[in-house]
Amino acid sequence: MVSLIWKILVRDKPESSNNRDKARLAFQSMWVAGTLGAFFVALLSNLSKHIPETAWPKDVDALYTMQLILSYGYLLWFLTYFFISNFSNEILQKARKKDLLFDIIQSLVAFFAAYKLGFLSLNLNFSYISYAYASASVFVICFLSFLLFGCESKRGINLIRVYGLIISLISIFSANYFAEKQSVEQVGEYFMLAVIHFLMWIILWPFMWIRIDEAAENPGL
């Protein structure tokens, strides 16, 4: 039995067959599309809870509003990022092993961020640490992409990776600093985190067009 399985695994496949490449590409597309779908469901599920709370411009809770903006900002950032990643995968003709590895890891760290932010449990977590975890997920994505694809990418996309690393690090240290102060949560502190997060959106914009225009030449972020 074991010898039969081994013979099947080590047998020579037909040179003209690229079914394994197609299967790997299909799995990669399915994985990223599934991640995109999961984030979209999380967005709609949580919006149905928070939209009825809208009381603008009357009886506005500034702190709660800023926390919601920051939390949904991260979720929409990941949603946009994986939309572009899925679009790029549809263009690629062949999935390399490191492309597949990268997509699996980045999906897992993004799910971890969504979990820490409370989107998966429909009970948002507004603590500073939750935003530190979300920024750490962005850091991991940027670092891993630079590690795996930096040597083969153009200068522009590598600069985006470096900027992403710097901005996410600033966000991580800022959120941890606010958490360690152990003082009453302030609107200004969340506003500062929101400004830093806005910088993540700024670098996501050129990345979107690079992935759309040069998907086959520049895999990964």
C-alpha positions as CSV (number, residue, x, y, z in Angstrom):
1,M,0.0,0.0,0.0
2,V,2.7,2.4,1.0
3,S,4.9,1.5,-2.0
4,L,1.9,2.1,-4.3
5,I,1.3,5.5,-2.9
6,W,5.0,6.3,-3.2
7,K,5.1,5.2,-6.8
8,I,2.1,7.5,-7.6
9,L,3.8,10.5,-5.9
10,V,7.2,10.1,-7.6
11,R,6.0,9.1,-11.0
12,D,6.9,11.3,-14.0
13,K,4.1,13.5,-15.0
14,P,3.5,14.3,-18.7
15,E,5.6,17.2,-19.9
16,S,2.7,18.8,-21.6
17,S,0.5,18.7,-18.5
18,N,0.1,21.9,-16.5
19,N,-2.9,20.8,-14.5
20,R,-1.0,21.2,-11.2
21,D,-0.2,24.8,-12.0
22,K,-3.9,25.4,-12.9
23,A,-5.0,23.7,-9.7
24,R,-2.5,25.8,-7.6
25,L,-3.8,29.0,-9.3
26,A,-7.4,28.0,-8.8
27,F,-6.8,27.4,-5.1
28,Q,-5.0,30.7,-4.7
29,S,-7.8,32.6,-6.4
30,M,-10.4,30.7,-4.3
31,W,-8.5,31.4,-1.1
32,V,-8.2,35.2,-1.7
33,A,-11.7,35.4,-3.0
34,G,-13.0,33.6,0.1
35,T,-11.1,36.1,2.3
36,L,-12.6,39.0,0.4
37,G,-16.1,37.5,0.8
38,A,-15.6,36.9,4.5
39,F,-14.6,40.5,5.0
40,F,-17.6,41.7,3.0
41,V,-19.9,39.6,5.1
42,A,-18.3,41.0,8.3
43,L,-18.8,44.5,7.0
44,L,-22.5,44.1,6.2
45,S,-23.2,42.1,9.4
46,N,-21.7,44.9,11.6
47,L,-23.2,47.7,9.6
48,S,-26.7,46.3,10.2
49,K,-25.9,46.7,13.9
50,H,-24.3,50.2,13.9
51,I,-26.3,52.1,11.2
52,P,-29.4,52.2,13.5
53,E,-27.2,53.9,16.1
54,T,-26.7,56.9,13.8
55,A,-27.8,60.1,15.6
56,W,-26.0,62.7,13.5
57,P,-25.9,65.6,14.1
58,K,-27.9,65.2,17.4
59,D,-26.5,63.5,20.5
60,V,-23.2,62.6,18.9
61,D,-20.7,60.7,21.1
62,A,-17.4,61.9,19.7
63,L,-15.3,59.2,21.3
64,Y,-17.5,56.4,20.1
65,T,-17.8,57.9,16.6
66,M,-14.0,58.1,16.3
67,Q,-13.6,54.5,17.4
68,L,-16.2,53.4,14.8
69,I,-14.4,55.3,12.1
70,L,-11.1,53.8,13.0
71,S,-12.4,50.2,13.2
72,Y,-14.3,50.4,9.9
73,G,-11.3,52.1,8.4
74,Y,-9.2,49.1,9.0
75,L,-11.9,46.7,7.8
76,L,-12.4,48.6,4.6
77,W,-8.6,48.8,4.1
78,F,-8.3,45.0,4.2
79,L,-11.4,44.6,2.1
80,T,-10.0,47.0,-0.6
81,Y,-6.6,45.3,-0.4
82,F,-7.9,41.8,-0.9
83,F,-10.2,43.0,-3.8
84,I,-7.1,44.2,-5.6
85,S,-5.2,41.0,-4.7
86,N,-8.1,38.9,-6.1
87,F,-8.1,41.0,-9.3
88,S,-4.4,40.4,-9.7
89,N,-4.7,36.7,-9.3
90,E,-7.3,36.5,-12.0
91,I,-4.7,38.0,-14.4
92,L,-1.8,35.8,-13.5
93,Q,-1.4,32.7,-15.7
94,K,0.7,30.7,-13.2
95,A,0.8,30.6,-9.4
96,R,4.2,30.1,-7.9
97,K,4.6,28.4,-4.6
98,K,5.7,31.5,-2.8
99,D,2.7,33.4,-4.3
100,L,0.4,30.8,-2.7
101,L,2.3,30.9,0.6
102,F,2.1,34.7,0.7
103,D,-1.7,34.7,0.0
104,I,-2.4,32.1,2.7
105,I,-0.3,34.0,5.4
106,Q,-1.7,37.4,4.6
107,S,-5.2,36.1,4.7
108,L,-4.6,34.6,8.1
109,V,-3.0,37.7,9.6
110,A,-5.9,39.8,8.2
111,F,-8.4,37.5,9.8
112,F,-6.5,37.8,13.0
113,A,-6.9,41.6,12.8
114,A,-10.6,41.3,12.1
115,Y,-10.9,39.0,15.1
116,K,-9.0,41.4,17.4
117,L,-11.1,44.3,16.2
118,G,-14.3,42.3,17.0
119,F,-15.8,42.1,13.5
120,L,-16.0,38.3,13.5
121,S,-17.9,38.2,16.8
122,L,-20.1,41.2,15.9
123,N,-18.9,42.9,19.1
124,L,-16.3,45.5,18.2
125,N,-13.3,45.9,20.4
126,F,-12.3,49.6,20.7
127,S,-9.2,49.1,22.8
128,Y,-5.9,50.6,21.8
129,I,-4.4,47.1,21.7
130,S,-6.9,46.0,19.1
131,Y,-5.7,48.7,16.7
132,A,-2.1,47.8,17.5
133,Y,-2.8,44.2,16.3
134,A,-4.5,45.5,13.2
135,S,-1.5,47.6,12.4
136,A,0.8,44.7,13.1
137,S,-1.1,42.7,10.5
138,V,-0.4,45.4,7.9
139,F,3.3,45.3,9.0
140,V,3.5,41.5,8.5
141,I,1.9,41.8,5.0
142,C,4.4,44.5,4.0
143,F,7.4,42.8,5.5
144,L,6.6,39.4,4.1
145,S,5.9,40.8,0.6
146,F,9.3,42.7,0.7
147,L,11.0,39.5,1.8
148,L,9.5,37.3,-0.9
149,F,9.1,39.7,-3.8
150,G,11.4,42.7,-3.1
151,C,14.3,41.4,-5.3
152,E,12.1,41.0,-8.4
153,S,9.9,44.1,-8.0
154,K,10.3,47.6,-9.3
155,R,11.4,50.5,-7.2
156,G,7.9,52.0,-6.9
157,I,6.2,49.0,-5.3
158,N,9.2,48.4,-3.0
159,L,8.9,52.0,-1.8
160,I,5.2,51.4,-1.0
161,R,6.3,48.3,1.1
162,V,8.8,50.4,3.0
163,Y,6.3,53.2,3.6
164,G,3.8,50.6,4.8
165,L,6.4,49.1,7.2
166,I,7.2,52.6,8.7
167,I,3.6,53.7,9.0
168,S,2.4,50.5,10.5
169,L,5.3,50.6,13.0
170,I,4.4,54.1,14.0
171,S,0.8,53.0,14.5
172,I,1.8,50.0,16.6
173,F,4.0,52.0,18.9
174,S,1.5,54.8,19.2
175,A,-1.4,52.5,20.1
176,N,0.8,50.6,22.7
177,Y,1.9,53.9,24.2
178,F,-1.7,55.1,24.6
179,A,-2.6,51.7,26.2
180,E,0.3,51.7,28.6
181,K,-0.6,55.2,29.9
182,Q,-3.6,53.6,31.6
183,S,-5.5,56.9,31.5
184,V,-9.0,57.8,30.4
185,E,-9.4,57.3,26.7
186,Q,-9.3,60.5,24.8
187,V,-10.8,61.5,21.5
188,G,-7.5,63.1,20.5
189,E,-5.6,59.9,20.9
190,Y,-8.0,58.0,18.6
191,F,-7.9,60.9,16.2
192,M,-4.1,60.6,16.0
193,L,-4.4,56.8,15.3
194,A,-7.0,57.7,12.6
195,V,-4.6,60.1,11.0
196,I,-1.8,57.5,11.0
197,H,-4.3,55.0,9.5
198,F,-5.2,57.5,6.8
199,L,-1.6,57.4,5.7
200,M,-2.1,53.6,5.1
201,W,-4.9,54.6,2.8
202,I,-2.7,57.0,1.0
203,I,-0.1,54.3,0.2
204,L,-2.8,51.9,-0.8
205,W,-4.0,54.2,-3.6
206,P,-0.8,53.9,-5.8
207,F,-0.6,50.2,-4.9
208,M,-4.0,49.7,-6.4
209,W,-3.0,51.2,-9.8
210,I,0.3,49.3,-9.8
211,R,-1.5,46.0,-9.3
212,I,-4.1,46.8,-11.9
213,D,-1.7,48.0,-14.5
214,E,1.3,45.7,-13.8
215,A,-0.2,42.6,-12.1
216,A,1.7,40.1,-14.1
217,E,5.0,41.8,-13.4
218,N,4.7,42.7,-9.8
219,P,3.1,39.9,-7.7
220,G,2.4,40.5,-4.0
221,L,2.4,43.7,-2.0
